Amino acid sequence: MRARKTLAEYDLPGGFEHLAYADGRFLLVREEREEKKQTVHSVAYEWRPGKPPKKLNIIRPSAAGDEALYLESMLTPDGRYYCWSGPRRPSDRRRIEVIEVATGKVVARVPRPTQQAQSEPTFYLADGGRYLWAGCLKPGDAYQRYDLAGTGPPEPVSSAPVAVSPASDWLVVAQDPDPQRGVPCLQLRPWGKEQPWLKFVNQDLGSFGNWLSFSAFSASGRYLAWGTSGGTVTVVDLERLRKEVAAFEKAVAGY
C-alpha cells in the first residue's frame, strides 16, 4: 500500500457486480450479458486473496422471454443471498427473486407489486435473507414485508428501509425530499414501528441534488453510517446516542 503498487489485475467479462467477504474469501456476484444475445445471467465468482477470480456457477439463468438488463440487485453482506428485480423488457414479466448463492435455489419469487404496465419493482432484503420488503417505484405506494422463513401472507407497511441492523431491531428509512415537508432526513425506527425513534437531519441531506447514496450498520449494530451523493460520510455511535437521548428525556421529565 505504501508503494502504491498494483499486485495483480484480472480481466472479467463486462457486467455489474456486488462484492461480499466471508470465510476468508471474496464472493463476487455479477450480471453478465450472454454472448451475442440480449439476455443477462447472474453469475457467482470466488475470489481469494492472491488468486484470480474463480467462476463458480450461474445462480440465476435468464428466463425464457426476458430481454435486456435487470432493474436492481443486491447481495447480503454475508454473501448468502442475492436479490434481483427485472427484466427491463417486457414490463409485464417484471418480478423480484431471492436466490441462495451457494445453491442457486430461488428462495422467493414476488410478482410485480402493481398492475401498472410500466411500474418498476423495488425491494430491500435484510441481512440473513429472512425479511424482504417489496414495493413499486411510485410515490405514495405501500410496501409489503415478507417473512421468508414463514408461510403466512405478507404484511403491509408504509415504506421499505435502506438499512436494517444485524439483530433486526432497528430500521433506517429515508424520507424523500419534499418541499412541503421541509428538509429530507433519515428516520431510525424500532422494529415493527411506523413512527421514528429519532430523525437525522443535516445540511448535506438537505442541499439541492445531494441525497443519500448508501446507508449501513456495523457488524455489531453499534454504528450507523451513511454517505451522500456529494461525498460526505456520517458515522453515528448508536450506543452513545441512546444514552444521551435517555438522559435528555429524563431531564425533560424532571421539569
N, C-alpha and C positions, 0 to 999 in steps of 0.2 A: 504494500500500500504506500509506503514511503517513497518507493522508486516510481510509483505510478506506472508500473509495467503491466501490460496485458499478458496474463498467464496462458490463456488459450482462447480460441474462437471456434465456434461450431455453427455451421450453416443448417438452417431448417427451412422447410417449405414456407411460403407466405401464409400468415394466419394471425389470429387474435388469441391471446393467451392469458391464463391465470396461473399463479405460482403459489405453492404452499410448501412448508418444510416440516417434516415429521419422520421419526425413526431413522435419523441420520442421512436423510436424502431430501432432495427437492422433488416435488411432484408437479409436473407441468401438464396442464390440460389446454388444448388449443382447438380452435375452429379452423379447419383446413379444407380448402376447396378441392373437390375431386378433379383430377386431371381431365382437361378438355370438357368439363361439364359445369353447370351452374349450381350443383348440389354441394353441400358443406357437411362434413363429418366432425364429430367431437373426438379428438384423439388424445390419449394419455401417454406421457413420457416419464421415465425415471431419470433423475439427474443427480448423480453422486459427485461430491467434490473431487476434482482432478480427473474425471472421466467424461466422455462425451454423452449427451443425452441418449437414452435407450428407449426406443419406441416400444410401449407395452401392448396396447391394443386400441381399437376403435370402440369407445364406450357408448357412443350414440351414432349409429349409422343414419345417414339421411333417409327419411322415409319416402316411399314412392309418392310422387305428387308434390313434394316440397321443392321450392325453387328459391334461388338467390340466397342471401345471407340470413343469419339469425337476427333477433332483435336485442336480446340481452342475455347475459350469463354470469354466473358467479361460482366460485369454488370455496367450500368452507375452509377455515384456517387449518383444520387438521387433515385436509386433503381427502376426506372420506366421501363427501358428496358434492355433486356438481349439479347446478340448476340451470336450465336453458329455456328460453322462450323464442318462438318463431313459428313458421318461416316468415320472411317478408312477403313472399308471394306463394300461393294465393292467400288472400287475407282470411278466407273462410276456414283455412286449416290451422290458424294460429292456436297455440296451446302452450302450456308450461309443463316441463318434465323435470323430475328429480331423479338423479341417477347415482347409484352406488359405484364409485370409481373402480374399486378393486374387481368387481364382477360384471359391470355394465348393466346390472339389473335396474329396471325402471321401478323406483320405489313409489312414485306417484305421478299421475298424469292429470292435469287440470285443463279442461277445455277453456276456450276464450271466455273470460268472465262476463262479457256483454255481447249482445247480438248485433251491435253496431258493426257495419261491414268493415270499416277501416280502423277499428279500435286496436290499440297495442297493449297486450297484457304485460303487466309488470309484477314484480314479486320481491320478497326478501326471505331467505332461508336462514334460520338461526343456526348457530354453532351446534354440532352434533346431529343436525339434519332432522330434528323431530318436528319443529314447528315451521310451517310455511304460510306466509301472508301472500295473497294473490288478489290482484285488482286490475284496474284499467287506467291508462294514462289519460284521464279525463277529469277536469276539476269537478269536485262535488260527488264523485262516485265513491261508494263504500267499498271496503275490502272484506275478505273472508280469511279467517285464520284456520288452518288445517292442522290437526294433531295427527301426524303421520304414523304414530305408534298406536293410535286408537281406531275405532271403527265407526264412531259417531259422525254426524253431519258437521260441516264447517261452521264456525261461529262468526257472525257478522261483527266487524269492528270498523271504527271510523277512518283508520289510516294504517299504513304499514310503517314499521320502524326503519331507520337507516343503520341501526346497530342494536344488538342485544347482548347483555352481559353474559359471561360464561355460565353462570348459575341460573340464567333466565329469570332473574328477579328484577332487572331494570331494562327499560326500553328507551331508546333515544329516537324522537320523532322530529323531523324537520318541518317547520312551519314555512310554507312558501311565501315569498314576498307578495304582499298585498297592500297597496296604498291605503285602503280603508281600515286595515288593522294595524298600521304602523310598521315599525322595524321588524324584519323577519328574525326568527330565533330558533334555537334548538330546545326541545322540551325533554326533560328527564322524567319518565313516568314509572311508577312501580308496576310490576306485572299485574295485568288484569284491570288496571285503572285507566279510564279515559282522561282524567284530569291530571295535569302535570304536577309533580312534586316541586320542580324548580324549572325556571326558564333561563337559558343562557342567551344574553343579548350583548353584542358588541358592534363596534363600528365596522369591522370587517364584513360581518354578515349583512350589515345594513347598507353598504355602499352600492351604488348602481352597477349592475352587471357583475358583482362579486359575490358569489354564493358558494354553497357547500360543495366540495369536491370529494371528501371522504370523511368517515367517522368510524372509530373503532375503540373497543375496550382492550385493556391489557389482559394477559392470560389469567392473572389473579382477580381481575374485575375491579381493582382498586383505582386504576387510572382510566380516564376517558380522554381521547384525543380527537381533534377534527382539524381539517385543513380547508382553506377556501381557494377558489379559483384564482385569487390574487396572490397566492403563495404564502399566506400566513397560517401557521400551525399553532393551535392552542392545546395545552395539556392541563387537565384538571385532576387533582387528588381528591377523589370522592370520599375517602375515609375522613380526611381532614375537613372536607366541606360539610359532611353530615354533622360532625361535632360542632362546627361553627354555626350551622343552622339551628341545631338543638339549643345551643347556648343563647342564640338570639331570641328564639321562641320562648325560652324560659325567662329571659329578661323582660320581654314584652308582656308576658303573663303576670309578672310581678308588679306592673304598674296599676 
